């Protein structure tokens, strides 16, 4: 699974960071940084919580693309 961010929708509030600081960081200027994009199975429920917590609906969790 992979985290995807719609940068046009992200408002930099930081709810994702409050739920999962190992994956998300929001700088003082509102810029969101993903520390990890790939999500191991044991963290999927935690990232789903962060996706639901985003008031802007800017986050999604999607299956990785196999090459």
Biopython code that builds the backbone (N, CA, C, O; Angstrom):
import numpy as np
from Bio.PDB.StructureBuilder import StructureBuilder

atoms = [
    (1, "UNK", "N", (0.845, -1.170, 0.000)),
    (1, "UNK", "CA", (0.000, 0.000, 0.000)),
    (1, "UNK", "C", (0.899, 1.246, 0.000)),
    (1, "UNK", "O", (2.012, 1.239, 0.527)),
    (2, "UNK", "N", (0.374, 2.306, -0.609)),
    (2, "UNK", "CA", (1.118, 3.563, -0.694)),
    (2, "UNK", "C", (0.235, 4.732, -0.289)),
    (2, "UNK", "O", (-0.965, 4.753, -0.563)),
    (3, "UNK", "N", (0.857, 5.703, 0.370)),
    (3, "UNK", "CA", (0.169, 6.938, 0.730)),
    (3, "UNK", "C", (0.245, 7.892, -0.454)),
    (3, "UNK", "O", (1.308, 8.076, -1.048)),
    (4, "UNK", "N", (-0.883, 8.492, -0.790)),
    (4, "UNK", "CA", (-0.925, 9.505, -1.841)),
    (4, "UNK", "C", (-1.482, 10.795, -1.243)),
    (4, "UNK", "O", (-2.421, 10.770, -0.447)),
    (5, "UNK", "N", (-0.890, 11.916, -1.638)),
    (5, "UNK", "CA", (-1.307, 13.228, -1.154)),
    (5, "UNK", "C", (-1.748, 14.076, -2.336)),
    (5, "UNK", "O", (-1.012, 14.223, -3.312)),
    (6, "UNK", "N", (-2.939, 14.629, -2.247)),
    (6, "UNK", "CA", (-3.401, 15.611, -3.229)),
    (6, "UNK", "C", (-2.920, 16.969, -2.712)),
    (6, "UNK", "O", (-3.575, 17.594, -1.877)),
    (7, "UNK", "N", (-1.784, 17.407, -3.212)),
    (7, "UNK", "CA", (-1.156, 18.639, -2.708)),
    (7, "UNK", "C", (-2.050, 19.862, -2.914)),
    (7, "UNK", "O", (-1.963, 20.823, -2.151)),
    (8, "UNK", "N", (-2.890, 19.836, -3.917)),
    (8, "UNK", "CA", (-3.788, 20.962, -4.166)),
    (8, "UNK", "C", (-4.860, 21.071, -3.085)),
    (8, "UNK", "O", (-5.385, 22.156, -2.838)),
    (9, "UNK", "N", (-5.185, 19.957, -2.445)),
    (9, "UNK", "CA", (-6.217, 19.957, -1.404)),
    (9, "UNK", "C", (-5.642, 20.108, 0.005)),
    (9, "UNK", "O", (-6.345, 20.559, 0.910)),
    (10, "UNK", "N", (-4.379, 19.739, 0.202)),
    (10, "UNK", "CA", (-3.771, 19.750, 1.532)),
    (10, "UNK", "C", (-3.721, 21.178, 2.076)),
    (10, "UNK", "O", (-3.221, 22.091, 1.418)),
    (11, "UNK", "N", (-4.246, 21.352, 3.286)),
    (11, "UNK", "CA", (-4.259, 22.673, 3.922)),
    (11, "UNK", "C", (-3.200, 22.806, 5.014)),
    (11, "UNK", "O", (-3.057, 23.873, 5.611)),
    (12, "UNK", "N", (-2.458, 21.733, 5.279)),
    (12, "UNK", "CA", (-1.357, 21.794, 6.242)),
    (12, "UNK", "C", (-1.796, 21.919, 7.686)),
    (12, "UNK", "O", (-1.052, 22.445, 8.514)),
    (13, "UNK", "N", (-2.985, 21.445, 8.002)),
    (13, "UNK", "CA", (-3.490, 21.534, 9.380)),
    (13, "UNK", "C", (-2.706, 20.616, 10.313)),
    (13, "UNK", "O", (-2.440, 20.978, 11.460)),
    (14, "UNK", "N", (-2.338, 19.445, 9.834)),
    (14, "UNK", "CA", (-1.490, 18.554, 10.619)),
    (14, "UNK", "C", (-2.197, 17.450, 11.375)),
    (14, "UNK", "O", (-1.600, 16.828, 12.253)),
    (15, "UNK", "N", (-3.451, 17.193, 11.057)),
    (15, "UNK", "CA", (-4.149, 16.092, 11.729)),
    (15, "UNK", "C", (-3.455, 14.762, 11.439)),
    (15, "UNK", "O", (-3.380, 13.899, 12.314)),
    (16, "UNK", "N", (-2.952, 14.593, 10.230)),
    (16, "UNK", "CA", (-2.245, 13.360, 9.869)),
    (16, "UNK", "C", (-1.009, 13.171, 10.746)),
    (16, "UNK", "O", (-0.718, 12.063, 11.198)),
    (17, "UNK", "N", (-0.296, 14.256, 10.977)),
    (17, "UNK", "CA", (0.906, 14.193, 11.809)),
    (17, "UNK", "C", (0.551, 13.833, 13.245)),
    (17, "UNK", "O", (1.288, 13.095, 13.898)),
    (18, "UNK", "N", (-0.557, 14.340, 13.737)),
    (18, "UNK", "CA", (-0.945, 14.033, 15.111)),
    (18, "UNK", "C", (-1.315, 12.562, 15.274)),
    (18, "UNK", "O", (-1.157, 11.998, 16.356)),
    (19, "UNK", "N", (-1.808, 11.941, 14.204)),
    (19, "UNK", "CA", (-2.182, 10.525, 14.250)),
    (19, "UNK", "C", (-0.967, 9.631, 14.021)),
    (19, "UNK", "O", (-0.782, 8.643, 14.731)),
    (20, "UNK", "N", (-0.146, 9.968, 13.044)),
    (20, "UNK", "CA", (0.995, 9.114, 12.665)),
    (20, "UNK", "C", (2.248, 9.933, 12.366)),
    (20, "UNK", "O", (2.608, 10.106, 11.202)),
    (21, "UNK", "N", (2.914, 10.437, 13.399)),
    (21, "UNK", "CA", (4.092, 11.278, 13.190)),
    (21, "UNK", "C", (5.275, 10.549, 12.544)),
    (21, "UNK", "O", (6.194, 11.199, 12.045)),
    (22, "UNK", "N", (5.269, 9.218, 12.544)),
    (22, "UNK", "CA", (6.343, 8.491, 11.863)),
    (22, "UNK", "C", (6.232, 8.584, 10.352)),
    (22, "UNK", "O", (7.211, 8.361, 9.641)),
    (23, "UNK", "N", (5.051, 8.911, 9.858)),
    (23, "UNK", "CA", (4.817, 8.994, 8.419)),
    (23, "UNK", "C", (4.680, 10.429, 7.919)),
    (23, "UNK", "O", (5.114, 10.743, 6.811)),
    (24, "UNK", "N", (4.083, 11.295, 8.725)),
    (24, "UNK", "CA", (3.747, 12.649, 8.280)),
    (24, "UNK", "C", (4.402, 13.707, 9.160)),
    (24, "UNK", "O", (4.533, 13.533, 10.371)),
    (25, "UNK", "N", (4.811, 14.808, 8.529)),
    (25, "UNK", "CA", (5.288, 15.978, 9.264)),
    (25, "UNK", "C", (4.794, 17.215, 8.524)),
    (25, "UNK", "O", (4.907, 17.308, 7.302)),
    (26, "UNK", "N", (4.248, 18.155, 9.274)),
    (26, "UNK", "CA", (3.794, 19.411, 8.687)),
    (26, "UNK", "C", (4.674, 20.521, 9.248)),
    (26, "UNK", "O", (4.724, 20.747, 10.457)),
    (27, "UNK", "N", (5.362, 21.204, 8.347)),
    (27, "UNK", "CA", (6.236, 22.302, 8.750)),
    (27, "UNK", "C", (5.408, 23.510, 9.147)),
    (27, "UNK", "O", (4.208, 23.561, 8.876)),
    (28, "UNK", "N", (6.039, 24.477, 9.786)),
    (28, "UNK", "CA", (5.353, 25.685, 10.248)),
    (28, "UNK", "C", (4.655, 26.438, 9.115)),
    (28, "UNK", "O", (3.660, 27.125, 9.342)),
    (29, "UNK", "N", (5.179, 26.307, 7.897)),
    (29, "UNK", "CA", (4.560, 26.992, 6.758)),
    (29, "UNK", "C", (3.416, 26.187, 6.128)),
    (29, "UNK", "O", (2.847, 26.600, 5.118)),
    (30, "UNK", "N", (3.082, 25.032, 6.732)),
    (30, "UNK", "CA", (1.976, 24.216, 6.240)),
    (30, "UNK", "C", (2.366, 23.172, 5.214)),
    (30, "UNK", "O", (1.505, 22.450, 4.711)),
    (31, "UNK", "N", (3.642, 23.079, 4.896)),
    (31, "UNK", "CA", (4.112, 22.094, 3.936)),
    (31, "UNK", "C", (4.109, 20.704, 4.558)),
    (31, "UNK", "O", (4.680, 20.493, 5.628)),
    (32, "UNK", "N", (3.462, 19.757, 3.884)),
    (32, "UNK", "CA", (3.415, 18.378, 4.350)),
    (32, "UNK", "C", (4.573, 17.594, 3.762)),
    (32, "UNK", "O", (4.819, 17.634, 2.557)),
    (33, "UNK", "N", (5.282, 16.879, 4.629)),
    (33, "UNK", "CA", (6.372, 16.008, 4.210)),
    (33, "UNK", "C", (5.994, 14.582, 4.585)),
    (33, "UNK", "O", (5.614, 14.308, 5.723)),
    (34, "UNK", "N", (6.103, 13.677, 3.616)),
    (34, "UNK", "CA", (5.901, 12.260, 3.881)),
    (34, "UNK", "C", (7.257, 11.651, 4.198)),
    (34, "UNK", "O", (8.175, 11.709, 3.379)),
    (35, "UNK", "N", (7.387, 11.069, 5.378)),
    (35, "UNK", "CA", (8.641, 10.408, 5.740)),
    (35, "UNK", "C", (8.722, 9.021, 5.126)),
    (35, "UNK", "O", (9.809, 8.499, 4.881)),
    (36, "UNK", "N", (7.562, 8.434, 4.883)),
    (36, "UNK", "CA", (7.485, 7.118, 4.258)),
    (36, "UNK", "C", (6.265, 7.111, 3.342)),
    (36, "UNK", "O", (5.216, 7.648, 3.697)),
    (37, "UNK", "N", (6.398, 6.514, 2.189)),
    (37, "UNK", "CA", (5.291, 6.410, 1.242)),
    (37, "UNK", "C", (4.704, 4.999, 1.287)),
    (37, "UNK", "O", (3.486, 4.820, 1.288)),
    (38, "UNK", "N", (5.580, 4.012, 1.323)),
    (38, "UNK", "CA", (5.135, 2.627, 1.367)),
    (38, "UNK", "C", (4.687, 2.267, 2.776)),
    (38, "UNK", "O", (5.357, 2.586, 3.758)),
    (39, "UNK", "N", (3.539, 1.594, 2.858)),
    (39, "UNK", "CA", (2.945, 1.258, 4.146)),
    (39, "UNK", "C", (2.914, -0.261, 4.302)),
    (39, "UNK", "O", (2.231, -0.945, 3.540)),
    (40, "UNK", "N", (3.652, -0.800, 5.289)),
    (40, "UNK", "CA", (3.586, -2.235, 5.527)),
    (40, "UNK", "C", (2.221, -2.614, 6.113)),
    (40, "UNK", "O", (1.539, -1.783, 6.714)),
    (41, "UNK", "N", (1.845, -3.851, 5.932)),
    (41, "UNK", "CA", (0.529, -4.334, 6.345)),
    (41, "UNK", "C", (0.207, -3.998, 7.802)),
    (41, "UNK", "O", (-0.936, -3.669, 8.119)),
    (42, "UNK", "N", (1.189, -4.076, 8.682)),
    (42, "UNK", "CA", (0.929, -3.831, 10.110)),
    (42, "UNK", "C", (0.579, -2.372, 10.412)),
    (42, "UNK", "O", (0.062, -2.082, 11.491)),
    (43, "UNK", "N", (0.849, -1.445, 9.479)),
    (43, "UNK", "CA", (0.550, -0.025, 9.699)),
    (43, "UNK", "C", (-0.666, 0.473, 8.915)),
    (43, "UNK", "O", (-1.031, 1.644, 9.023)),
    (44, "UNK", "N", (-1.288, -0.393, 8.136)),
    (44, "UNK", "CA", (-2.396, 0.041, 7.282)),
    (44, "UNK", "C", (-3.528, 0.662, 8.094)),
    (44, "UNK", "O", (-4.032, 1.719, 7.715)),
    (45, "UNK", "N", (-3.939, 0.050, 9.182)),
    (45, "UNK", "CA", (-5.046, 0.591, 9.993)),
    (45, "UNK", "C", (-4.692, 1.967, 10.546)),
    (45, "UNK", "O", (-5.553, 2.844, 10.608)),
    (46, "UNK", "N", (-3.459, 2.165, 10.944)),
    (46, "UNK", "CA", (-3.016, 3.459, 11.469)),
    (46, "UNK", "C", (-3.080, 4.537, 10.379)),
    (46, "UNK", "O", (-3.532, 5.653, 10.639)),
    (47, "UNK", "N", (-2.635, 4.213, 9.180)),
    (47, "UNK", "CA", (-2.675, 5.177, 8.086)),
    (47, "UNK", "C", (-4.116, 5.445, 7.668)),
    (47, "UNK", "O", (-4.456, 6.573, 7.312)),
    (48, "UNK", "N", (-4.957, 4.431, 7.707)),
    (48, "UNK", "CA", (-6.380, 4.649, 7.417)),
    (48, "UNK", "C", (-6.982, 5.647, 8.401)),
    (48, "UNK", "O", (-7.833, 6.451, 8.023)),
    (49, "UNK", "N", (-6.546, 5.605, 9.665)),
    (49, "UNK", "CA", (-6.999, 6.590, 10.658)),
    (49, "UNK", "C", (-6.555, 7.990, 10.265)),
    (49, "UNK", "O", (-7.324, 8.944, 10.383)),
    (50, "UNK", "N", (-5.317, 8.117, 9.798)),
    (50, "UNK", "CA", (-4.804, 9.423, 9.375)),
    (50, "UNK", "C", (-5.565, 9.942, 8.158)),
    (50, "UNK", "O", (-5.858, 11.135, 8.069)),
    (51, "UNK", "N", (-5.883, 9.053, 7.225)),
    (51, "UNK", "CA", (-6.642, 9.440, 6.033)),
    (51, "UNK", "C", (-8.014, 9.977, 6.443)),
    (51, "UNK", "O", (-8.460, 11.004, 5.933)),
    (52, "UNK", "N", (-8.676, 9.281, 7.360)),
    (52, "UNK", "CA", (-9.990, 9.728, 7.835)),
    (52, "UNK", "C", (-9.905, 11.032, 8.627)),
    (52, "UNK", "O", (-10.855, 11.815, 8.630)),
    (53, "UNK", "N", (-8.783, 11.269, 9.294)),
    (53, "UNK", "CA", (-8.617, 12.471, 10.119)),
    (53, "UNK", "C", (-8.373, 13.731, 9.295)),
    (53, "UNK", "O", (-8.529, 14.841, 9.804)),
    (54, "UNK", "N", (-7.995, 13.575, 8.039)),
    (54, "UNK", "CA", (-7.680, 14.735, 7.200)),
    (54, "UNK", "C", (-8.960, 15.500, 6.858)),
    (54, "UNK", "O", (-9.804, 14.981, 6.127)),
    (55, "UNK", "N", (-9.121, 16.722, 7.371)),
    (55, "UNK", "CA", (-10.344, 17.480, 7.104)),
    (55, "UNK", "C", (-10.474, 17.942, 5.651)),
    (55, "UNK", "O", (-11.571, 18.255, 5.190)),
    (56, "UNK", "N", (-9.358, 17.982, 4.939)),
    (56, "UNK", "CA", (-9.387, 18.429, 3.544)),
    (56, "UNK", "C", (-9.577, 17.271, 2.562)),
    (56, "UNK", "O", (-9.775, 17.493, 1.367)),
    (57, "UNK", "N", (-9.516, 16.047, 3.062)),
    (57, "UNK", "CA", (-9.638, 14.893, 2.172)),
    (57, "UNK", "C", (-8.478, 14.779, 1.200)),
    (57, "UNK", "O", (-8.645, 14.313, 0.073)),
    (58, "UNK", "N", (-7.304, 15.205, 1.639)),
    (58, "UNK", "CA", (-6.145, 15.243, 0.752)),
    (58, "UNK", "C", (-5.343, 13.944, 0.732)),
    (58, "UNK", "O", (-4.445, 13.788, -0.095)),
    (59, "UNK", "N", (-5.654, 13.022, 1.621)),
    (59, "UNK", "CA", (-4.876, 11.792, 1.723)),
    (59, "UNK", "C", (-5.662, 10.589, 1.221)),
    (59, "UNK", "O", (-6.886, 10.529, 1.336)),
    (60, "UNK", "N", (-4.927, 9.638, 0.664)),
    (60, "UNK", "CA", (-5.526, 8.364, 0.295)),
    (60, "UNK", "C", (-4.489, 7.273, 0.455)),
    (60, "UNK", "O", (-3.286, 7.531, 0.433)),
    (61, "UNK", "N", (-4.964, 6.062, 0.613)),
    (61, "UNK", "CA", (-4.111, 4.893, 0.726)),
    (61, "UNK", "C", (-4.509, 3.980, -0.423)),
    (61, "UNK", "O", (-5.662, 3.563, -0.535)),
    (62, "UNK", "N", (-3.533, 3.675, -1.280)),
    (62, "UNK", "CA", (-3.832, 2.930, -2.495)),
    (62, "UNK", "C", (-2.859, 1.779, -2.663)),
    (62, "UNK", "O", (-1.746, 1.800, -2.137)),
    (63, "UNK", "N", (-3.295, 0.788, -3.399)),
    (63, "UNK", "CA", (-2.417, -0.346, -3.695)),
    (63, "UNK", "C", (-1.235, 0.134, -4.518)),
    (63, "UNK", "O", (-1.382, 0.979, -5.401)),
    (64, "UNK", "N", (-0.074, -0.406, -4.226)),
    (64, "UNK", "CA", (1.127, -0.048, -4.986)),
    (64, "UNK", "C", (1.024, -0.559, -6.402)),
    (64, "UNK", "O", (0.317, -1.531, -6.671)),
    (65, "UNK", "N", (1.713, 0.082, -7.291)),
    (65, "UNK", "CA", (1.713, -0.318, -8.695)),
    (65, "UNK", "C", (2.855, -1.281, -8.944)),
    (65, "UNK", "O", (4.021, -0.950, -8.725)),
    (66, "UNK", "N", (2.515, -2.475, -9.402)),
    (66, "UNK", "CA", (3.540, -3.454, -9.699)),
    (66, "UNK", "C", (4.057, -3.220, -11.105)),
    (66, "UNK", "O", (3.300, -2.902, -12.022)),
    (67, "UNK", "N", (5.365, -3.386, -11.255)),
    (67, "UNK", "CA", (5.992, -3.168, -12.559)),
    (67, "UNK", "C", (6.403, -4.498, -13.131)),
    (67, "UNK", "O", (6.954, -4.553, -14.231)),
]
sb = StructureBuilder()
sb.init_structure("model")
sb.init_model(0)
sb.init_chain("A")
sb.init_seg("    ")
for serial, (resi, resn, name, xyz) in enumerate(atoms, 1):
    if name == "N":
        sb.init_residue(resn, " ", resi, " ")
    sb.init_atom(name, np.array(xyz, "f"), 0.0, 1.0, " ", f" {name:<3s}", serial, name[0])
structure = sb.get_structure()
